[in-house]
């Protein structure tokens, strides 16, 4: 039906009434559904926009679902017209901040030359989502992955047995990613579920020595190894 029982027109918009005024907050079809929870794109964008160099209108959050999949993947599109090498730390910061604030894992942080909008200024998320699914950003994402891998290969290796063990545990939990001991797990997209998995694996190797919250307090392998070493020596 075109109208609700109390006379409102069904437009597909989300809105709130505050002190008698109506405020449009988004579109129902743009809600992102991840891990059984609903997330409003604007809320996620507001979190990421706290990063230096980003601001309102330069970040677009979207839930992307490939054909046949039952789950949505969270993808962040960021306006960036510079070199891709300069985008690597920006993407890492976005993944870290969003993970720390929400526990969500980003499927990708995509640099885009422009953010499509309607004549009235509304972001056209569906166009970015479709381009992503069609592989329009595959070349940039492949180059970004190569840049991250090059950085990881030039980084120092684990300095001790504990670091090496933790490095292996974290790499396995994060899908075989190459990890530097100084990488921040949040920047690598370690979701709350991944942290639980990492903690369980660590607890199997070092029973009762590390609490789950300590993975947040010591987010790099080097820091966690140093902390664990002190506990083992106590």
C-alpha positions as CSV (number, residue, x, y, z in Angstrom):
1,X,0.0,0.0,0.0
2,X,1.1,3.5,-0.8
3,X,0.1,4.9,2.6
4,X,0.5,3.7,6.2
5,X,-2.5,3.3,8.5
6,X,-1.8,6.7,10.1
7,X,-1.5,8.5,6.7
8,X,2.2,8.6,6.0
9,X,3.3,8.0,2.4
10,X,5.7,5.0,1.9
11,X,8.6,6.6,0.1
12,X,11.3,4.2,1.3
13,X,13.0,7.0,3.3
14,X,14.0,6.6,6.9
15,X,13.2,9.6,9.1
16,X,12.7,10.8,12.6
17,X,10.4,13.5,14.0
18,X,12.1,15.8,16.5
19,X,10.2,18.6,18.2
20,X,7.6,18.6,15.4
21,X,10.1,18.7,12.6
22,X,10.7,15.8,10.2
23,X,14.3,14.8,9.4
24,X,15.3,12.4,6.6
25,X,18.1,10.1,7.8
26,X,18.5,7.7,4.9
27,X,16.9,5.1,2.7
28,X,15.6,1.8,4.0
29,X,17.2,-0.2,1.2
30,X,20.6,1.3,2.1
31,X,20.7,-0.3,5.6
32,X,23.7,-2.6,5.9
33,X,23.1,-6.0,7.4
34,X,26.2,-7.6,8.9
35,X,26.6,-10.3,11.5
36,X,22.8,-10.2,12.3
37,X,22.8,-6.5,12.9
38,X,21.5,-3.5,11.0
39,X,23.9,-0.5,10.5
40,X,23.1,2.8,9.0
41,X,25.7,3.9,6.4
42,X,25.8,7.5,7.7
43,X,26.7,6.2,11.2
44,X,29.7,4.2,9.9
45,X,30.7,7.1,7.6
46,X,30.7,9.5,10.6
47,X,33.1,7.2,12.5
48,X,35.6,7.1,9.6
49,X,35.3,10.8,8.9
50,X,37.1,11.5,12.2
51,X,40.4,10.5,10.5
52,X,42.6,13.4,9.4
53,X,42.2,14.0,5.7
54,X,38.7,12.7,5.5
55,X,35.5,14.7,5.8
56,X,31.8,14.6,5.1
57,X,31.0,13.5,1.6
58,X,34.4,11.8,1.0
59,X,33.4,8.5,2.5
60,X,30.7,6.1,1.4
61,X,29.8,2.9,3.4
62,X,27.9,0.2,1.6
63,X,26.8,-3.4,2.1
64,X,27.7,-5.4,-1.0
65,X,26.2,-8.8,-1.7
66,X,27.6,-10.9,-4.6
67,X,25.3,-13.1,-6.6
68,X,24.2,-16.1,-4.7
69,X,25.6,-15.0,-1.3
70,X,23.4,-14.8,1.8
71,X,25.6,-12.2,3.6
72,X,26.6,-8.7,2.9
73,X,30.2,-7.5,2.9
74,X,31.0,-4.1,4.3
75,X,32.9,-2.0,1.7
76,X,34.1,1.5,2.2
77,X,34.5,3.9,-0.8
78,X,36.9,6.8,-0.2
79,X,37.4,9.8,-2.5
80,X,41.1,9.8,-3.4
81,X,42.8,11.4,-6.4
82,X,46.4,10.9,-5.3
83,X,48.9,8.1,-5.7
84,X,47.8,4.7,-4.5
85,X,50.8,4.4,-2.3
86,X,49.5,7.3,-0.3
87,X,46.2,5.6,0.1
88,X,47.6,2.6,1.9
89,X,47.9,4.3,5.4
90,X,44.5,6.0,4.9
91,X,42.8,2.6,4.2
92,X,44.6,1.1,7.2
93,X,43.5,3.9,9.5
94,X,39.9,3.6,8.3
95,X,39.8,-0.2,8.9
96,X,41.3,0.3,12.4
97,X,39.0,3.1,13.5
98,X,35.9,1.3,12.3
99,X,36.9,-2.0,13.8
100,X,37.7,-0.4,17.2
101,X,34.4,1.5,17.3
102,X,32.1,-1.2,15.9
103,X,33.9,-4.5,15.8
104,X,33.2,-4.7,12.1
105,X,35.6,-6.2,9.5
106,X,35.9,-4.3,6.2
107,X,35.9,-6.5,3.1
108,X,37.6,-3.6,1.2
109,X,38.5,0.0,1.3
110,X,38.2,1.3,-2.3
111,X,39.8,4.5,-3.6
112,X,37.5,6.3,-6.1
113,X,38.0,9.4,-8.2
114,X,34.5,10.6,-7.8
115,X,31.4,9.9,-5.6
116,X,28.3,9.8,-7.8
117,X,25.4,12.0,-6.6
118,X,22.0,12.9,-7.8
119,X,21.2,16.5,-8.9
120,X,19.9,17.1,-5.4
121,X,23.2,16.0,-3.8
122,X,22.2,12.5,-2.6
123,X,24.9,9.9,-2.7
124,X,24.1,7.1,-5.3
125,X,25.5,4.2,-3.3
126,X,24.0,1.6,-5.7
127,X,26.2,2.8,-8.5
128,X,29.4,2.3,-6.4
129,X,28.1,-1.1,-5.3
130,X,27.4,-2.2,-8.8
131,X,30.8,-1.0,-10.1
132,X,32.4,-3.0,-7.2
133,X,30.5,-6.1,-8.1
134,X,31.4,-5.7,-11.8
135,X,35.1,-5.5,-11.1
136,X,35.6,-1.9,-11.9
137,X,38.0,-1.4,-9.0
138,X,39.8,-4.8,-9.3
139,X,43.0,-3.3,-10.7
140,X,43.3,-0.7,-7.9
141,X,42.6,-3.3,-5.2
142,X,45.1,-5.6,-6.7
143,X,47.8,-2.9,-6.7
144,X,46.9,-1.9,-3.1
145,X,47.3,-5.6,-2.1
146,X,50.7,-5.6,-3.8
147,X,51.8,-2.4,-2.0
148,X,50.8,-3.9,1.4
149,X,52.6,-7.1,0.6
150,X,55.8,-5.2,-0.3
151,X,55.6,-3.3,2.9
152,X,55.2,-6.5,4.9
153,X,58.0,-8.3,3.2
154,X,60.4,-5.5,4.0
155,X,59.4,-5.4,7.6
156,X,61.4,-7.1,10.3
157,X,60.7,-10.8,11.0
158,X,59.6,-12.1,14.4
159,X,62.4,-11.6,16.9
160,X,61.7,-14.6,19.2
161,X,59.8,-17.8,19.6
162,X,56.8,-16.2,21.2
163,X,56.5,-13.5,18.5
164,X,56.8,-16.3,15.8
165,X,54.1,-18.3,17.5
166,X,51.7,-15.4,17.8
167,X,52.5,-14.3,14.2
168,X,51.5,-17.8,13.0
169,X,48.3,-17.8,15.1
170,X,47.2,-14.3,13.9
171,X,48.1,-15.0,10.2
172,X,46.0,-18.3,10.3
173,X,43.0,-16.5,11.8
174,X,43.2,-13.7,9.3
175,X,43.1,-16.0,6.3
176,X,46.9,-16.4,5.8
177,X,47.7,-12.7,5.5
178,X,51.4,-11.8,5.7
179,X,51.9,-10.0,9.0
180,X,54.6,-7.8,10.3
181,X,55.0,-8.0,14.1
182,X,54.3,-4.3,14.3
183,X,51.0,-4.5,12.3
184,X,48.0,-3.3,14.2
185,X,45.4,-6.2,14.1
186,X,42.6,-3.7,13.9
187,X,44.1,-2.0,10.8
188,X,44.2,-5.5,9.2
189,X,40.5,-5.8,9.8
190,X,40.4,-8.2,12.7
191,X,36.7,-8.2,13.7
192,X,35.4,-9.1,17.1
193,X,34.8,-12.7,15.9
194,X,38.4,-12.9,14.6
195,X,39.7,-11.6,17.9
196,X,37.8,-14.4,19.7
197,X,39.3,-16.9,17.4
198,X,42.8,-15.5,17.9
199,X,42.3,-15.6,21.7
200,X,41.1,-19.2,21.6
201,X,44.2,-20.2,19.6
202,X,46.5,-18.3,22.0
203,X,44.8,-19.9,25.0
204,X,45.5,-23.4,23.6
205,X,49.2,-22.6,23.4
206,X,49.4,-20.5,26.6
207,X,46.5,-21.6,28.8
208,X,45.1,-18.8,31.0
209,X,47.8,-16.4,30.3
210,X,46.1,-13.9,28.0
211,X,42.6,-12.3,28.5
212,X,40.5,-11.4,25.4
213,X,40.6,-7.7,26.4
214,X,44.4,-7.8,26.4
215,X,44.3,-8.2,22.6
216,X,42.7,-4.7,22.5
217,X,45.3,-3.3,25.0
218,X,48.2,-4.8,23.0
219,X,47.0,-4.7,19.4
220,X,50.3,-5.6,17.7
221,X,52.1,-9.0,17.8
222,X,55.3,-7.3,19.1
223,X,53.4,-5.7,22.0
224,X,51.4,-8.8,22.8
225,X,54.5,-11.0,22.7
226,X,56.4,-8.7,25.1
227,X,53.4,-8.6,27.5
228,X,53.0,-12.4,27.3
229,X,56.7,-13.0,27.9
230,X,56.5,-10.9,31.0
231,X,53.6,-12.9,32.3
232,X,55.4,-16.2,31.6
233,X,58.4,-15.0,33.5
234,X,56.4,-13.9,36.5
